[in-house]
């Protein structure tokens, strides 16, 4: 099976079996999603969704968050991973958003990365989810699943995985493919023990061809 054929089969399976694929983060506007994605680094979406309701009651807009102290923000995010760093990033993000972008979340990936706490992955999520741009964020799930299936080959970092995936995924489905791979990695192709016995992609998966259901 050629790589092109593998992509076609895998994407076709997802399209048929997971026609609706969206972020599990709960948000109402670009600012809220930006906060949620920053909080989600090495933290589950479930935990973030527990934190954000009270957070947004206190900091409903970037202007208000920009005027807060990191100590106060910490109290709202203390139950997520790395709360000290995230509190600093959130205040810095809001301050930069106000000073350089007049409080409007930019759509450009390079502009987004000027915001504290926003790396390429986060910028791609915002560009894709909010602005429907063909950007593909590679988190640990995407990195792992792409390698196991054989969509990426010998990628040493998320950027290399992103570049390989973007060569074969049609622009029209890039945004959805990001969620397909994340959700598949979160619920089926898990890190410690992939649940191959209930996976519909085993026919096309390099990992399964080599290991079967044994990790």
C-alpha positions in Angstrom: 0.0 0.0 0.0 1.4 3.4 -1.0 1.3 6.3 1.4 -1.2 8.0 -0.8 -3.5 5.0 -0.7 -3.1 4.7 3.1 -4.1 8.3 3.5 -7.1 7.8 1.3 -8.3 4.7 3.1 -7.8 6.2 6.6 -9.4 9.5 5.8 -12.3 7.7 4.0 -12.9 5.6 7.1 -13.0 8.6 9.4 -15.3 10.5 7.0 -17.7 7.6 7.1 -17.5 6.7 10.7 -16.8 10.1 12.3 -18.5 12.7 10.1 -18.7 15.2 12.9 -15.4 15.8 14.7 -15.0 18.9 16.8 -13.0 20.1 19.8 -14.2 18.9 23.2 -13.2 22.2 24.8 -16.2 24.4 25.7 -16.0 28.0 24.5 -18.2 30.8 23.3 -15.7 33.1 21.4 -12.1 33.2 20.2 -10.8 34.7 23.5 -12.4 31.8 25.5 -11.0 29.2 23.1 -7.5 30.8 23.3 -7.6 30.6 27.1 -8.9 27.0 27.0 -6.2 25.8 24.6 -3.5 27.4 26.7 -4.8 25.6 29.8 -5.1 22.3 27.9 -1.3 21.9 27.5 -0.5 18.6 29.2 -4.0 18.7 30.8 -7.2 17.0 29.8 -10.0 18.8 28.1 -12.3 17.5 30.8 -10.3 19.3 33.5 -10.1 22.5 31.5 -13.9 22.4 31.0 -14.2 22.2 34.8 -11.9 25.2 35.3 -13.2 27.6 32.7 -16.7 28.4 33.8 -15.6 30.2 37.0 -12.5 31.6 35.2 -14.7 33.3 32.5 -17.1 34.6 35.2 -14.2 36.5 36.7 -12.3 37.2 33.5 -14.9 37.4 30.7 -12.7 39.4 28.3 -9.0 39.9 27.6 -9.2 43.5 28.9 -10.1 42.3 32.4 -7.6 39.4 32.4 -4.9 41.8 31.3 -5.4 43.8 34.5 -5.3 40.8 36.8 -2.4 39.7 38.9 -0.8 36.3 38.2 -1.5 35.4 41.8 -5.2 35.9 41.3 -5.3 34.0 38.0 -3.4 31.2 39.7 -6.2 30.6 42.1 -8.6 29.9 39.2 -6.2 27.6 37.4 -4.5 25.8 40.2 -6.1 22.4 39.5 -4.6 22.2 36.0 -1.0 21.1 35.2 1.7 23.8 35.6 -0.6 26.4 37.0 2.2 28.9 37.8 3.4 29.0 34.3 -0.1 29.1 32.8 -1.2 31.9 35.1 1.8 34.0 33.8 1.1 33.0 30.2 -2.6 33.9 30.5 -2.0 37.4 31.9 0.8 38.0 29.4 -1.4 36.7 26.5 -4.2 39.1 27.5 -1.8 42.0 27.9 -0.3 41.4 24.5 -3.7 40.9 22.9 -4.8 44.3 24.2 -1.5 46.2 23.4 -0.8 44.8 20.0 -4.1 43.5 18.6 -6.7 45.8 20.3 -8.2 42.8 22.1 -9.0 41.0 18.8 -7.6 37.4 18.5 -5.6 37.4 15.2 -6.1 34.7 12.6 -2.6 34.6 11.3 -0.5 31.8 12.8 2.7 33.9 13.0 0.8 36.8 14.7 -0.8 34.3 17.2 2.6 33.0 18.2 3.5 36.5 19.4 1.1 35.9 22.3 2.7 34.5 25.5 1.8 30.8 26.0 1.0 30.4 22.3 3.2 28.0 20.4 2.7 26.6 16.9 0.3 23.9 18.1 -2.0 26.4 19.9 -1.8 28.9 17.0 -2.9 26.1 14.6 -5.8 25.1 16.8 -7.1 28.7 16.9 -6.6 29.2 13.1 -8.3 26.0 12.4 -11.2 25.9 14.9 -12.0 29.7 15.0 -11.1 30.8 11.5 -11.6 27.5 9.6 -8.2 27.8 8.0 -6.3 24.7 6.8 -4.0 24.4 9.8 -3.2 21.1 11.5 -2.2 21.2 15.1 0.0 18.3 16.2 -0.3 17.4 19.8 0.8 14.1 21.5 -2.2 12.2 20.2 -1.8 13.3 16.6 2.0 12.7 16.8 1.5 9.1 18.2 -1.5 8.1 16.0 0.1 9.4 12.7 3.3 7.4 13.5 1.5 4.2 14.4 -0.8 4.1 11.4 2.0 5.0 9.1 0.8 8.5 8.0 4.1 9.9 9.2 7.5 8.2 8.9 10.4 8.8 11.2 9.1 12.2 12.3 11.2 13.4 15.2 9.0 16.3 16.3 5.5 17.7 15.8 6.6 20.1 13.0 7.9 17.2 10.9 4.7 15.3 11.5 2.7 18.3 10.5 4.6 18.8 7.3 4.2 15.1 6.3 0.5 15.1 7.0 -0.1 18.3 5.1 1.4 16.8 2.0 -1.4 14.2 1.7 -4.4 15.6 3.5 -6.7 17.6 1.2 -7.0 21.2 2.3 -10.8 20.8 2.6 -10.5 18.3 5.4 -7.4 19.4 7.2 -9.3 21.0 10.1 -11.5 17.9 10.6 -8.5 15.5 10.2 -6.9 17.3 13.2 -9.9 16.3 15.4 -10.1 12.8 13.9 -6.6 12.0 14.9 -6.9 13.6 18.4 -10.2 11.8 19.2 -8.9 8.5 17.9 -5.8 8.8 20.0 -7.7 9.9 23.1 -10.3 7.1 23.0 -8.9 4.2 20.9 -5.3 4.4 20.0 -4.2 5.1 23.5 -0.6 5.7 24.5 -0.1 2.8 26.9 -2.3 0.2 25.3 -4.0 0.9 21.9 -7.4 -0.8 21.8 -6.8 -2.4 18.4 -9.6 -4.9 19.0 -12.2 -2.2 18.5 -10.3 -0.1 16.0 -11.7 0.2 12.4 -8.3 1.2 11.0 -6.4 -2.1 11.6 -6.5 -3.0 7.9 -4.5 0.1 7.1 -2.3 0.4 10.2 1.4 -0.4 10.2 1.5 -0.8 14.0 -1.2 -3.4 13.9 0.4 -5.3 11.0 3.6 -5.6 13.1 2.3 -6.0 16.7 -1.4 -7.0 16.5 -3.1 -6.2 19.7 0.0 -6.5 21.9 1.9 -3.3 22.7 
